[in-house]
């Protein structure tokens, strides 16, 4: 089941399936480690949301999180 990243709660992990938006934005997120197949953990949900991506913390605004589709990981 795919869902926008902003639907995950704090502590939940998702595997990125798709990132939508302008090519420069998608490329920038890929540089930061958010690309298809990567796993992200939500540290703090809401706006802004705080993510753990490969051991690094990343803060995104709510609208940005909704452009990232993830599959929840148990």
Buried (B, 14 or more C-beta within 10 A) or exposed (E): EEBBBBBBEEEBBBBBEEBEBEEEEBEEBBEBBBBEEBBBBBBEBEEBBBBBBEEEEBEBEBEBBBBBBBBEEE
